[in-house]
Amino acid sequence: MKSEGNIKNRLAVLRAEKGWSQKELAEKVGVSRQTIISLEGNRYSPSLILAFEIAYLFGQDINEVFQYDRKEEGK
């Protein structure tokens, strides 16, 4: 059974709560601002290491920041 899905996240909400710009968040985790824009728009799925770094930065469990939405083939 083949499956695919995407990662939904609360990144924009958490970033706004901290009052950080996309550029500031990008600098804190060592990626480009474009990567943050793509993450917030669900156009890019983070690596596991990046996901953990972002979750750690916000003091959240990774499941509180990112949720994998699995879609099974044929549904």
Predicted model as a PDB file, atoms N, CA, C, CB and O in Angstrom, pLDDT in the B-factor column:
MODEL        1                                                                  
ATOM      1  N   MET A   1       0.842  -1.173   0.000  1.00 50.00           N  
ATOM      2  CA  MET A   1       0.000   0.000   0.000  1.00 50.00           C  
ATOM      3  C   MET A   1       0.892   1.242   0.000  1.00 50.00           C  
ATOM      4  CB  MET A   1      -0.961  -0.005   1.219  1.00 50.00           C  
ATOM      5  O   MET A   1       1.719   1.436   0.891  1.00 50.00           O  
ATOM      6  N   LYS A   2       0.705   2.062  -1.007  1.00 54.00           N  
ATOM      7  CA  LYS A   2       1.469   3.289  -1.114  1.00 54.00           C  
ATOM      8  C   LYS A   2       0.665   4.422  -0.484  1.00 54.00           C  
ATOM      9  CB  LYS A   2       1.817   3.604  -2.594  1.00 54.00           C  
ATOM     10  O   LYS A   2      -0.553   4.502  -0.645  1.00 54.00           O  
ATOM     11  N   SER A   3       1.359   5.283   0.224  1.00 53.00           N  
ATOM     12  CA  SER A   3       0.660   6.422   0.827  1.00 53.00           C  
ATOM     13  C   SER A   3       1.460   7.688   0.579  1.00 53.00           C  
ATOM     14  CB  SER A   3       0.441   6.203   2.350  1.00 53.00           C  
ATOM     15  O   SER A   3       2.665   7.657   0.331  1.00 53.00           O  
ATOM     16  N   GLU A   4       0.771   8.762   0.652  1.00 67.00           N  
ATOM     17  CA  GLU A   4       1.426  10.056   0.572  1.00 67.00           C  
ATOM     18  C   GLU A   4       0.645  11.022   1.457  1.00 67.00           C  
ATOM     19  CB  GLU A   4       1.508  10.570  -0.910  1.00 67.00           C  
ATOM     20  O   GLU A   4      -0.485  10.749   1.861  1.00 67.00           O  
ATOM     21  N   GLY A   5       1.254  12.118   1.738  1.00 72.00           N  
ATOM     22  CA  GLY A   5       0.600  13.102   2.581  1.00 72.00           C  
ATOM     23  C   GLY A   5       1.384  14.379   2.590  1.00 72.00           C  
ATOM     24  O   GLY A   5       2.341  14.549   1.833  1.00 72.00           O  
ATOM     25  N   ASN A   6       0.980  15.258   3.435  1.00 77.00           N  
ATOM     26  CA  ASN A   6       1.732  16.493   3.576  1.00 77.00           C  
ATOM     27  C   ASN A   6       1.817  16.870   5.050  1.00 77.00           C  
ATOM     28  CB  ASN A   6       1.083  17.629   2.754  1.00 77.00           C  
ATOM     29  O   ASN A   6       1.117  16.318   5.899  1.00 77.00           O  
ATOM     30  N   ILE A   7       2.674  17.803   5.316  1.00 80.00           N  
ATOM     31  CA  ILE A   7       2.875  18.235   6.692  1.00 80.00           C  
ATOM     32  C   ILE A   7       2.192  19.578   6.895  1.00 80.00           C  
ATOM     33  CB  ILE A   7       4.385  18.326   7.033  1.00 80.00           C  
ATOM     34  O   ILE A   7       2.507  20.565   6.231  1.00 80.00           O  
ATOM     35  N   LYS A   8       1.261  19.590   7.815  1.00 87.00           N  
ATOM     36  CA  LYS A   8       0.593  20.837   8.188  1.00 87.00           C  
ATOM     37  C   LYS A   8       1.295  21.359   9.427  1.00 87.00           C  
ATOM     38  CB  LYS A   8      -0.953  20.627   8.444  1.00 87.00           C  
ATOM     39  O   LYS A   8       1.796  20.583  10.241  1.00 87.00           O  
ATOM     40  N   ASN A   9       1.330  22.652   9.564  1.00 90.00           N  
ATOM     41  CA  ASN A   9       2.051  23.183  10.714  1.00 90.00           C  
ATOM     42  C   ASN A   9       1.428  24.458  11.260  1.00 90.00           C  
ATOM     43  CB  ASN A   9       3.482  23.444  10.342  1.00 90.00           C  
ATOM     44  O   ASN A   9       0.601  25.105  10.618  1.00 90.00           O  
ATOM     45  N   ARG A  10       1.855  24.788  12.462  1.00 94.00           N  
ATOM     46  CA  ARG A  10       1.402  26.008  13.143  1.00 94.00           C  
ATOM     47  C   ARG A  10       2.516  27.045  13.172  1.00 94.00           C  
ATOM     48  CB  ARG A  10       0.933  25.690  14.580  1.00 94.00           C  
ATOM     49  O   ARG A  10       2.526  27.933  14.024  1.00 94.00           O  
ATOM     50  N   LEU A  11       3.435  26.931  12.255  1.00 94.00           N  
ATOM     51  CA  LEU A  11       4.636  27.758  12.288  1.00 94.00           C  
ATOM     52  C   LEU A  11       4.322  29.255  12.262  1.00 94.00           C  
ATOM     53  CB  LEU A  11       5.528  27.406  11.122  1.00 94.00           C  
ATOM     54  O   LEU A  11       4.872  30.011  13.062  1.00 94.00           O  
ATOM     55  N   ALA A  12       3.461  29.685  11.368  1.00 95.00           N  
ATOM     56  CA  ALA A  12       3.157  31.118  11.258  1.00 95.00           C  
ATOM     57  C   ALA A  12       2.543  31.645  12.552  1.00 95.00           C  
ATOM     58  CB  ALA A  12       2.202  31.378  10.076  1.00 95.00           C  
ATOM     59  O   ALA A  12       2.847  32.759  12.980  1.00 95.00           O  
ATOM     60  N   VAL A  13       1.680  30.844  13.171  1.00 95.00           N  
ATOM     61  CA  VAL A  13       1.027  31.270  14.425  1.00 95.00           C  
ATOM     62  C   VAL A  13       2.058  31.401  15.539  1.00 95.00           C  
ATOM     63  CB  VAL A  13      -0.081  30.264  14.841  1.00 95.00           C  
ATOM     64  O   VAL A  13       2.082  32.400  16.258  1.00 95.00           O  
ATOM     65  N   LEU A  14       2.912  30.384  15.678  1.00 96.00           N  
ATOM     66  CA  LEU A  14       3.927  30.413  16.736  1.00 96.00           C  
ATOM     67  C   LEU A  14       4.917  31.549  16.518  1.00 96.00           C  
ATOM     68  CB  LEU A  14       4.673  29.075  16.800  1.00 96.00           C  
ATOM     69  O   LEU A  14       5.329  32.214  17.468  1.00 96.00           O  
ATOM     70  N   ARG A  15       5.294  31.768  15.263  1.00 96.00           N  
ATOM     71  CA  ARG A  15       6.230  32.852  14.950  1.00 96.00           C  
ATOM     72  C   ARG A  15       5.618  34.204  15.302  1.00 96.00           C  
ATOM     73  CB  ARG A  15       6.625  32.816  13.457  1.00 96.00           C  
ATOM     74  O   ARG A  15       6.282  35.063  15.881  1.00 96.00           O  
ATOM     75  N   ALA A  16       4.352  34.385  14.949  1.00 96.00           N  
ATOM     76  CA  ALA A  16       3.665  35.649  15.246  1.00 96.00           C  
ATOM     77  C   ALA A  16       3.564  35.873  16.756  1.00 96.00           C  
ATOM     78  CB  ALA A  16       2.255  35.660  14.612  1.00 96.00           C  
ATOM     79  O   ALA A  16       3.711  37.000  17.230  1.00 96.00           O  
ATOM     80  N   GLU A  17       3.314  34.800  17.511  1.00 96.00           N  
ATOM     81  CA  GLU A  17       3.223  34.916  18.972  1.00 96.00           C  
ATOM     82  C   GLU A  17       4.539  35.403  19.573  1.00 96.00           C  
ATOM     83  CB  GLU A  17       2.833  33.565  19.592  1.00 96.00           C  
ATOM     84  O   GLU A  17       4.541  36.130  20.566  1.00 96.00           O  
ATOM     85  N   LYS A  18       5.654  35.002  18.972  1.00 96.00           N  
ATOM     86  CA  LYS A  18       6.973  35.439  19.440  1.00 96.00           C  
ATOM     87  C   LYS A  18       7.334  36.838  18.935  1.00 96.00           C  
ATOM     88  CB  LYS A  18       8.037  34.445  18.996  1.00 96.00           C  
ATOM     89  O   LYS A  18       8.258  37.471  19.446  1.00 96.00           O  
ATOM     90  N   GLY A  19       6.595  37.313  17.923  1.00 97.00           N  
ATOM     91  CA  GLY A  19       6.886  38.611  17.338  1.00 97.00           C  
ATOM     92  C   GLY A  19       8.106  38.592  16.433  1.00 97.00           C  
ATOM     93  O   GLY A  19       8.757  39.618  16.234  1.00 97.00           O  
ATOM     94  N   TRP A  20       8.411  37.427  15.887  1.00 97.00           N  
ATOM     95  CA  TRP A  20       9.567  37.282  15.011  1.00 97.00           C  
ATOM     96  C   TRP A  20       9.133  37.433  13.559  1.00 97.00           C  
ATOM     97  CB  TRP A  20      10.258  35.921  15.233  1.00 97.00           C  
ATOM     98  O   TRP A  20       8.046  37.007  13.169  1.00 97.00           O  
ATOM     99  N   SER A  21      10.002  38.044  12.776  1.00 98.00           N  
ATOM    100  CA  SER A  21       9.775  38.084  11.332  1.00 98.00           C  
ATOM    101  C   SER A  21      10.217  36.739  10.736  1.00 98.00           C  
ATOM    102  CB  SER A  21      10.553  39.286  10.665  1.00 98.00           C  
ATOM    103  O   SER A  21      10.876  35.936  11.396  1.00 98.00           O  
ATOM    104  N   GLN A  22       9.845  36.522   9.499  1.00 97.00           N  
ATOM    105  CA  GLN A  22      10.293  35.298   8.826  1.00 97.00           C  
ATOM    106  C   GLN A  22      11.813  35.276   8.718  1.00 97.00           C  
ATOM    107  CB  GLN A  22       9.657  35.182   7.423  1.00 97.00           C  
ATOM    108  O   GLN A  22      12.438  34.224   8.852  1.00 97.00           O  
ATOM    109  N   LYS A  23      12.401  36.443   8.474  1.00 98.00           N  
ATOM    110  CA  LYS A  23      13.863  36.536   8.369  1.00 98.00           C  
ATOM    111  C   LYS A  23      14.523  36.189   9.704  1.00 98.00           C  
ATOM    112  CB  LYS A  23      14.286  37.954   7.920  1.00 98.00           C  
ATOM    113  O   LYS A  23      15.527  35.478   9.734  1.00 98.00           O  
ATOM    114  N   GLU A  24      13.966  36.687  10.801  1.00 98.00           N  
ATOM    115  CA  GLU A  24      14.536  36.389  12.126  1.00 98.00           C  
ATOM    116  C   GLU A  24      14.477  34.891  12.419  1.00 98.00           C  
ATOM    117  CB  GLU A  24      13.785  37.173  13.227  1.00 98.00           C  
ATOM    118  O   GLU A  24      15.449  34.309  12.901  1.00 98.00           O  
ATOM    119  N   LEU A  25      13.341  34.276  12.130  1.00 97.00           N  
ATOM    120  CA  LEU A  25      13.218  32.830  12.361  1.00 97.00           C  
ATOM    121  C   LEU A  25      14.206  32.066  11.477  1.00 97.00           C  
ATOM    122  CB  LEU A  25      11.768  32.352  12.082  1.00 97.00           C  
ATOM    123  O   LEU A  25      14.848  31.117  11.928  1.00 97.00           O  
ATOM    124  N   ALA A  26      14.320  32.483  10.232  1.00 97.00           N  
ATOM    125  CA  ALA A  26      15.257  31.833   9.312  1.00 97.00           C  
ATOM    126  C   ALA A  26      16.681  31.886   9.858  1.00 97.00           C  
ATOM    127  CB  ALA A  26      15.199  32.496   7.928  1.00 97.00           C  
ATOM    128  O   ALA A  26      17.406  30.892   9.813  1.00 97.00           O  
ATOM    129  N   GLU A  27      17.073  33.037  10.368  1.00 98.00           N  
ATOM    130  CA  GLU A  27      18.431  33.180  10.918  1.00 98.00           C  
ATOM    131  C   GLU A  27      18.622  32.302  12.148  1.00 98.00           C  
ATOM    132  CB  GLU A  27      18.714  34.648  11.276  1.00 98.00           C  
ATOM    133  O   GLU A  27      19.700  31.743  12.349  1.00 98.00           O  
ATOM    134  N   LYS A  28      17.588  32.178  12.969  1.00 97.00           N  
ATOM    135  CA  LYS A  28      17.696  31.378  14.204  1.00 97.00           C  
ATOM    136  C   LYS A  28      17.888  29.885  13.913  1.00 97.00           C  
ATOM    137  CB  LYS A  28      16.443  31.575  15.067  1.00 97.00           C  
ATOM    138  O   LYS A  28      18.557  29.181  14.670  1.00 97.00           O  
ATOM    139  N   VAL A  29      17.300  29.411  12.818  1.00 96.00           N  
ATOM    140  CA  VAL A  29      17.415  27.981  12.505  1.00 96.00           C  
ATOM    141  C   VAL A  29      18.356  27.705  11.341  1.00 96.00           C  
ATOM    142  CB  VAL A  29      16.052  27.412  12.192  1.00 96.00           C  
ATOM    143  O   VAL A  29      18.527  26.554  10.939  1.00 96.00           O  
ATOM    144  N   GLY A  30      18.973  28.767  10.791  1.00 97.00           N  
ATOM    145  CA  GLY A  30      19.997  28.582   9.776  1.00 97.00           C  
ATOM    146  C   GLY A  30      19.497  28.188   8.401  1.00 97.00           C  
ATOM    147  O   GLY A  30      20.134  27.406   7.695  1.00 97.00           O  
ATOM    148  N   VAL A  31      18.348  28.738   8.026  1.00 97.00           N  
ATOM    149  CA  VAL A  31      17.827  28.496   6.677  1.00 97.00           C  
ATOM    150  C   VAL A  31      17.503  29.839   6.041  1.00 97.00           C  
ATOM    151  CB  VAL A  31      16.561  27.571   6.708  1.00 97.00           C  
ATOM    152  O   VAL A  31      17.617  30.880   6.687  1.00 97.00           O  
ATOM    153  N   SER A  32      17.108  29.816   4.799  1.00 97.00           N  
ATOM    154  CA  SER A  32      16.760  31.062   4.111  1.00 97.00           C  
ATOM    155  C   SER A  32      15.334  31.493   4.474  1.00 97.00           C  
ATOM    156  CB  SER A  32      16.896  30.891   2.576  1.00 97.00           C  
ATOM    157  O   SER A  32      14.516  30.690   4.924  1.00 97.00           O  
ATOM    158  N   ARG A  33      15.065  32.779   4.264  1.00 98.00           N  
ATOM    159  CA  ARG A  33      13.700  33.291   4.488  1.00 98.00           C  
ATOM    160  C   ARG A  33      12.729  32.579   3.552  1.00 98.00           C  
ATOM    161  CB  ARG A  33      13.635  34.838   4.265  1.00 98.00           C  
ATOM    162  O   ARG A  33      11.583  32.319   3.921  1.00 98.00           O  
ATOM    163  N   GLN A  34      13.184  32.267   2.348  1.00 97.00           N  
ATOM    164  CA  GLN A  34      12.326  31.567   1.388  1.00 97.00           C  
ATOM    165  C   GLN A  34      11.897  30.202   1.926  1.00 97.00           C  
ATOM    166  CB  GLN A  34      13.053  31.397   0.044  1.00 97.00           C  
ATOM    167  O   GLN A  34      10.771  29.765   1.689  1.00 97.00           O  
ATOM    168  N   THR A  35      12.788  29.537   2.645  1.00 96.00           N  
ATOM    169  CA  THR A  35      12.434  28.241   3.245  1.00 96.00           C  
ATOM    170  C   THR A  35      11.313  28.420   4.260  1.00 96.00           C  
ATOM    171  CB  THR A  35      13.668  27.591   3.920  1.00 96.00           C  
ATOM    172  O   THR A  35      10.375  27.623   4.300  1.00 96.00           O  
ATOM    173  N   ILE A  36      11.406  29.464   5.080  1.00 96.00           N  
ATOM    174  CA  ILE A  36      10.343  29.715   6.070  1.00 96.00           C  
ATOM    175  C   ILE A  36       9.031  30.029   5.367  1.00 96.00           C  
ATOM    176  CB  ILE A  36      10.733  30.880   7.017  1.00 96.00           C  
ATOM    177  O   ILE A  36       7.974  29.544   5.770  1.00 96.00           O  
ATOM    178  N   ILE A  37       9.097  30.841   4.315  1.00 96.00           N  
ATOM    179  CA  ILE A  37       7.884  31.162   3.550  1.00 96.00           C  
ATOM    180  C   ILE A  37       7.265  29.878   2.995  1.00 96.00           C  
ATOM    181  CB  ILE A  37       8.206  32.156   2.393  1.00 96.00           C  
ATOM    182  O   ILE A  37       6.050  29.693   3.065  1.00 96.00           O  
ATOM    183  N   SER A  38       8.081  29.012   2.458  1.00 95.00           N  
ATOM    184  CA  SER A  38       7.586  27.751   1.889  1.00 95.00           C  
ATOM    185  C   SER A  38       7.029  26.826   2.969  1.00 95.00           C  
ATOM    186  CB  SER A  38       8.707  27.040   1.123  1.00 95.00           C  
ATOM    187  O   SER A  38       6.020  26.155   2.755  1.00 95.00           O  
ATOM    188  N   LEU A  39       7.684  26.790   4.123  1.00 93.00           N  
ATOM    189  CA  LEU A  39       7.174  25.973   5.237  1.00 93.00           C  
ATOM    190  C   LEU A  39       5.809  26.484   5.697  1.00 93.00           C  
ATOM    191  CB  LEU A  39       8.173  25.981   6.422  1.00 93.00           C  
ATOM    192  O   LEU A  39       4.874  25.704   5.878  1.00 93.00           O  
ATOM    193  N   GLU A  40       5.708  27.787   5.883  1.00 94.00           N  
ATOM    194  CA  GLU A  40       4.444  28.354   6.360  1.00 94.00           C  
ATOM    195  C   GLU A  40       3.321  28.158   5.350  1.00 94.00           C  
ATOM    196  CB  GLU A  40       4.612  29.838   6.663  1.00 94.00           C  
ATOM    197  O   GLU A  40       2.155  28.046   5.730  1.00 94.00           O  
ATOM    198  N   GLY A  41       3.664  28.116   4.073  1.00 92.00           N  
ATOM    199  CA  GLY A  41       2.666  27.923   3.034  1.00 92.00           C  
ATOM    200  C   GLY A  41       2.420  26.464   2.700  1.00 92.00           C  
ATOM    201  O   GLY A  41       1.693  26.156   1.756  1.00 92.00           O  
ATOM    202  N   ASN A  42       3.024  25.558   3.474  1.00 88.00           N  
ATOM    203  CA  ASN A  42       2.893  24.111   3.256  1.00 88.00           C  
ATOM    204  C   ASN A  42       3.322  23.701   1.853  1.00 88.00           C  
ATOM    205  CB  ASN A  42       1.455  23.674   3.497  1.00 88.00           C  
ATOM    206  O   ASN A  42       2.778  22.758   1.278  1.00 88.00           O  
ATOM    207  N   ARG A  43       4.305  24.419   1.306  1.00 90.00           N  
ATOM    208  CA  ARG A  43       4.845  24.056  -0.006  1.00 90.00           C  
ATOM    209  C   ARG A  43       6.169  23.320   0.128  1.00 90.00           C  
ATOM    210  CB  ARG A  43       5.026  25.303  -0.871  1.00 90.00           C  
ATOM    211  O   ARG A  43       6.777  22.941  -0.873  1.00 90.00           O  
ATOM    212  N   TYR A  44       6.613  23.120   1.353  1.00 88.00           N  
ATOM    213  CA  TYR A  44       7.891  22.471   1.619  1.00 88.00           C  
ATOM    214  C   TYR A  44       7.766  21.713   2.927  1.00 88.00           C  
ATOM    215  CB  TYR A  44       9.061  23.506   1.675  1.00 88.00           C  
ATOM    216  O   TYR A  44       7.241  22.237   3.910  1.00 88.00           O  
ATOM    217  N   SER A  45       8.246  20.482   2.937  1.00 88.00           N  
ATOM    218  CA  SER A  45       8.249  19.678   4.158  1.00 88.00           C  
ATOM    219  C   SER A  45       9.651  19.721   4.754  1.00 88.00           C  
ATOM    220  CB  SER A  45       7.804  18.201   3.872  1.00 88.00           C  
ATOM    221  O   SER A  45      10.633  19.466   4.058  1.00 88.00           O  
ATOM    222  N   PRO A  46       9.744  20.041   6.031  1.00 91.00           N  
ATOM    223  CA  PRO A  46      11.074  20.169   6.640  1.00 91.00           C  
ATOM    224  C   PRO A  46      11.738  18.809   6.830  1.00 91.00           C  
ATOM    225  CB  PRO A  46      10.974  20.889   7.987  1.00 91.00           C  
ATOM    226  O   PRO A  46      11.074  17.780   6.948  1.00 91.00           O  
ATOM    227  N   SER A  47      13.069  18.840   6.856  1.00 93.00           N  
ATOM    228  CA  SER A  47      13.794  17.630   7.234  1.00 93.00           C  
ATOM    229  C   SER A  47      13.470  17.357   8.703  1.00 93.00           C  
ATOM    230  CB  SER A  47      15.356  17.782   6.998  1.00 93.00           C  
ATOM    231  O   SER A  47      12.993  18.238   9.418  1.00 93.00           O  
ATOM    232  N   LEU A  48      13.728  16.151   9.133  1.00 92.00           N  
ATOM    233  CA  LEU A  48      13.455  15.803  10.526  1.00 92.00           C  
ATOM    234  C   LEU A  48      14.280  16.682  11.470  1.00 92.00           C  
ATOM    235  CB  LEU A  48      13.757  14.311  10.779  1.00 92.00           C  
ATOM    236  O   LEU A  48      13.784  17.134  12.502  1.00 92.00           O  
ATOM    237  N   ILE A  49      15.527  16.914  11.110  1.00 95.00           N  
ATOM    238  CA  ILE A  49      16.390  17.751  11.963  1.00 95.00           C  
ATOM    239  C   ILE A  49      15.852  19.173  12.033  1.00 95.00           C  
ATOM    240  CB  ILE A  49      17.844  17.760  11.433  1.00 95.00           C  
ATOM    241  O   ILE A  49      15.791  19.754  13.117  1.00 95.00           O  
ATOM    242  N   LEU A  50      15.461  19.743  10.903  1.00 96.00           N  
ATOM    243  CA  LEU A  50      14.915  21.107  10.908  1.00 96.00           C  
ATOM    244  C   LEU A  50      13.616  21.167  11.712  1.00 96.00           C  
ATOM    245  CB  LEU A  50      14.669  21.598   9.463  1.00 96.00           C  
ATOM    246  O   LEU A  50      13.390  22.121  12.455  1.00 96.00           O  
ATOM    247  N   ALA A  51      12.775  20.163  11.566  1.00 94.00           N  
ATOM    248  CA  ALA A  51      11.521  20.135  12.330  1.00 94.00           C  
ATOM    249  C   ALA A  51      11.795  20.125  13.834  1.00 94.00           C  
ATOM    250  CB  ALA A  51      10.680  18.905  11.939  1.00 94.00           C  
ATOM    251  O   ALA A  51      11.136  20.833  14.595  1.00 94.00           O  
ATOM    252  N   PHE A  52      12.772  19.317  14.257  1.00 96.00           N  
ATOM    253  CA  PHE A  52      13.116  19.277  15.686  1.00 96.00           C  
ATOM    254  C   PHE A  52      13.719  20.601  16.141  1.00 96.00           C  
ATOM    255  CB  PHE A  52      14.099  18.127  15.971  1.00 96.00           C  
ATOM    256  O   PHE A  52      13.420  21.071  17.239  1.00 96.00           O  
ATOM    257  N   GLU A  53      14.562  21.206  15.312  1.00 96.00           N  
ATOM    258  CA  GLU A  53      15.171  22.491  15.682  1.00 96.00           C  
ATOM    259  C   GLU A  53      14.110  23.571  15.865  1.00 96.00           C  
ATOM    260  CB  GLU A  53      16.187  22.932  14.615  1.00 96.00           C  
ATOM    261  O   GLU A  53      14.165  24.348  16.819  1.00 96.00           O  
ATOM    262  N   ILE A  54      13.152  23.615  14.957  1.00 97.00           N  
ATOM    263  CA  ILE A  54      12.090  24.615  15.045  1.00 97.00           C  
ATOM    264  C   ILE A  54      11.228  24.360  16.279  1.00 97.00           C  
ATOM    265  CB  ILE A  54      11.219  24.602  13.768  1.00 97.00           C  
ATOM    266  O   ILE A  54      10.903  25.290  17.016  1.00 97.00           O  
ATOM    267  N   ALA A  55      10.863  23.110  16.501  1.00 96.00           N  
ATOM    268  CA  ALA A  55      10.045  22.783  17.674  1.00 96.00           C  
ATOM    269  C   ALA A  55      10.783  23.153  18.958  1.00 96.00           C  
ATOM    270  CB  ALA A  55       9.680  21.281  17.682  1.00 96.00           C  
ATOM    271  O   ALA A  55      10.183  23.711  19.878  1.00 96.00           O  
ATOM    272  N   TYR A  56      12.063  22.852  19.028  1.00 96.00           N  
ATOM    273  CA  TYR A  56      12.877  23.174  20.203  1.00 96.00           C  
ATOM    274  C   TYR A  56      12.929  24.683  20.419  1.00 96.00           C  
ATOM    275  CB  TYR A  56      14.304  22.608  20.048  1.00 96.00           C  
ATOM    276  O   TYR A  56      12.817  25.165  21.546  1.00 96.00           O  
ATOM    277  N   LEU A  57      13.100  25.417  19.332  1.00 96.00           N  
ATOM    278  CA  LEU A  57      13.183  26.874  19.412  1.00 96.00           C  
ATOM    279  C   LEU A  57      11.918  27.471  20.030  1.00 96.00           C  
ATOM    280  CB  LEU A  57      13.418  27.467  18.020  1.00 96.00           C  
ATOM    281  O   LEU A  57      11.991  28.435  20.792  1.00 96.00           O  
ATOM    282  N   PHE A  58      10.777  26.905  19.704  1.00 96.00           N  
ATOM    283  CA  PHE A  58       9.515  27.408  20.253  1.00 96.00           C  
ATOM    284  C   PHE A  58       9.158  26.759  21.584  1.00 96.00           C  
ATOM    285  CB  PHE A  58       8.393  27.178  19.263  1.00 96.00           C  
ATOM    286  O   PHE A  58       8.138  27.098  22.184  1.00 96.00           O  
ATOM    287  N   GLY A  59       9.977  25.840  22.045  1.00 96.00           N  
ATOM    288  CA  GLY A  59       9.700  25.176  23.321  1.00 96.00           C  
ATOM    289  C   GLY A  59       8.480  24.271  23.239  1.00 96.00           C  
ATOM    290  O   GLY A  59       7.753  24.094  24.216  1.00 96.00           O  
ATOM    291  N   GLN A  60       8.268  23.701  22.055  1.00 95.00           N  
ATOM    292  CA  GLN A  60       7.090  22.864  21.813  1.00 95.00           C  
ATOM    293  C   GLN A  60       7.537  21.451  21.452  1.00 95.00           C  
ATOM    294  CB  GLN A  60       6.203  23.463  20.682  1.00 95.00           C  
ATOM    295  O   GLN A  60       8.666  21.236  21.010  1.00 95.00           O  
ATOM    296  N   ASP A  61       6.655  20.517  21.645  1.00 95.00           N  
ATOM    297  CA  ASP A  61       6.858  19.171  21.128  1.00 95.00           C  
ATOM    298  C   ASP A  61       6.695  19.240  19.615  1.00 95.00           C  
ATOM    299  CB  ASP A  61       5.854  18.142  21.773  1.00 95.00           C  
ATOM    300  O   ASP A  61       5.909  20.041  19.109  1.00 95.00           O  
ATOM    301  N   ILE A  62       7.429  18.410  18.898  1.00 94.00           N  
ATOM    302  CA  ILE A  62       7.360  18.450  17.429  1.00 94.00           C  
ATOM    303  C   ILE A  62       5.931  18.226  16.929  1.00 94.00           C  
ATOM    304  CB  ILE A  62       8.296  17.392  16.823  1.00 94.00           C  
ATOM    305  O   ILE A  62       5.533  18.805  15.918  1.00 94.00           O  
ATOM    306  N   ASN A  63       5.164  17.394  17.624  1.00 93.00           N  
ATOM    307  CA  ASN A  63       3.766  17.148  17.217  1.00 93.00           C  
ATOM    308  C   ASN A  63       2.875  18.360  17.413  1.00 93.00           C  
ATOM    309  CB  ASN A  63       3.194  15.982  17.996  1.00 93.00           C  
ATOM    310  O   ASN A  63       1.810  18.453  16.802  1.00 93.00           O  
ATOM    311  N   GLU A  64       3.299  19.289  18.257  1.00 93.00           N  
ATOM    312  CA  GLU A  64       2.512  20.511  18.475  1.00 93.00           C  
ATOM    313  C   GLU A  64       2.777  21.532  17.368  1.00 93.00           C  
ATOM    314  CB  GLU A  64       2.841  21.128  19.855  1.00 93.00           C  
ATOM    315  O   GLU A  64       1.976  22.442  17.153  1.00 93.00           O  
ATOM    316  N   VAL A  65       3.885  21.381  16.679  1.00 94.00           N  
ATOM    317  CA  VAL A  65       4.233  22.316  15.611  1.00 94.00           C  
ATOM    318  C   VAL A  65       3.879  21.743  14.242  1.00 94.00           C  
ATOM    319  CB  VAL A  65       5.725  22.661  15.667  1.00 94.00           C  
ATOM    320  O   VAL A  65       3.312  22.431  13.393  1.00 94.00           O  
ATOM    321  N   PHE A  66       4.226  20.460  14.041  1.00 91.00           N  
ATOM    322  CA  PHE A  66       4.022  19.828  12.743  1.00 91.00           C  
ATOM    323  C   PHE A  66       3.125  18.607  12.884  1.00 91.00           C  
ATOM    324  CB  PHE A  66       5.367  19.433  12.114  1.00 91.00           C  
ATOM    325  O   PHE A  66       3.275  17.816  13.815  1.00 91.00           O  
ATOM    326  N   GLN A  67       2.202  18.464  11.960  1.00 89.00           N  
ATOM    327  CA  GLN A  67       1.343  17.283  11.927  1.00 89.00           C  
ATOM    328  C   GLN A  67       1.388  16.694  10.529  1.00 89.00           C  
ATOM    329  CB  GLN A  67      -0.121  17.631  12.337  1.00 89.00           C  
ATOM    330  O   GLN A  67       1.198  17.392   9.533  1.00 89.00           O  
ATOM    331  N   TYR A  68       1.640  15.406  10.476  1.00 83.00           N  
ATOM    332  CA  TYR A  68       1.665  14.718   9.197  1.00 83.00           C  
ATOM    333  C   TYR A  68       0.266  14.277   8.853  1.00 83.00           C  
ATOM    334  CB  TYR A  68       2.626  13.518   9.223  1.00 83.00           C  
ATOM    335  O   TYR A  68      -0.377  13.536   9.597  1.00 83.00           O  
ATOM    336  N   ASP A  69      -0.197  14.748   7.704  1.00 78.00           N  
ATOM    337  CA  ASP A  69      -1.540  14.408   7.230  1.00 78.00           C  
ATOM    338  C   ASP A  69      -1.391  13.350   6.153  1.00 78.00           C  
ATOM    339  CB  ASP A  69      -2.303  15.671   6.684  1.00 78.00           C  
ATOM    340  O   ASP A  69      -1.071  13.658   5.005  1.00 78.00           O  
ATOM    341  N   ARG A  70      -1.627  12.096   6.532  1.00 77.00           N  
ATOM    342  CA  ARG A  70      -1.440  10.968   5.618  1.00 77.00           C  
ATOM    343  C   ARG A  70      -2.683  10.734   4.783  1.00 77.00           C  
ATOM    344  CB  ARG A  70      -1.085   9.701   6.392  1.00 77.00           C  
ATOM    345  O   ARG A  70      -3.805  10.692   5.288  1.00 77.00           O  
ATOM    346  N   LYS A  71      -2.449  10.584   3.497  1.00 75.00           N  
ATOM    347  CA  LYS A  71      -3.549  10.278   2.583  1.00 75.00           C  
ATOM    348  C   LYS A  71      -3.240   8.947   1.949  1.00 75.00           C  
ATOM    349  CB  LYS A  71      -3.746  11.394   1.500  1.00 75.00           C  
ATOM    350  O   LYS A  71      -2.175   8.766   1.358  1.00 75.00           O  
ATOM    351  N   GLU A  72      -4.154   8.023   2.065  1.00 73.00           N  
ATOM    352  CA  GLU A  72      -3.935   6.701   1.505  1.00 73.00           C  
ATOM    353  C   GLU A  72      -4.438   6.656   0.076  1.00 73.00           C  
ATOM    354  CB  GLU A  72      -4.623   5.628   2.353  1.00 73.00           C  
ATOM    355  O   GLU A  72      -5.450   7.267  -0.267  1.00 73.00           O  
ATOM    356  N   GLU A  73      -3.711   5.920  -0.747  1.00 67.00           N  
ATOM    357  CA  GLU A  73      -4.058   5.781  -2.151  1.00 67.00           C  
ATOM    358  C   GLU A  73      -5.432   5.132  -2.296  1.00 67.00           C  
ATOM    359  CB  GLU A  73      -2.993   4.957  -2.890  1.00 67.00           C  
ATOM    360  O   GLU A  73      -5.763   4.187  -1.580  1.00 67.00           O  
ATOM    361  N   GLY A  74      -6.217   5.647  -3.220  1.00 62.00           N  
ATOM    362  CA  GLY A  74      -7.514   5.074  -3.494  1.00 62.00           C  
ATOM    363  C   GLY A  74      -8.628   5.633  -2.631  1.00 62.00           C  
ATOM    364  O   GLY A  74      -9.775   5.201  -2.740  1.00 62.00           O  
ATOM    365  N   LYS A  75      -8.307   6.577  -1.786  1.00 55.00           N  
ATOM    366  CA  LYS A  75      -9.360   7.186  -0.944  1.00 55.00           C  
ATOM    367  C   LYS A  75      -9.654   8.572  -1.422  1.00 55.00           C  
ATOM    368  CB  LYS A  75      -8.948   7.221   0.539  1.00 55.00           C  
ATOM    369  O   LYS A  75     -10.506   9.254  -0.852  1.00 55.00           O  
TER     370      LYS A  75                                                      
ENDMDL                                                                          
END                                                                             
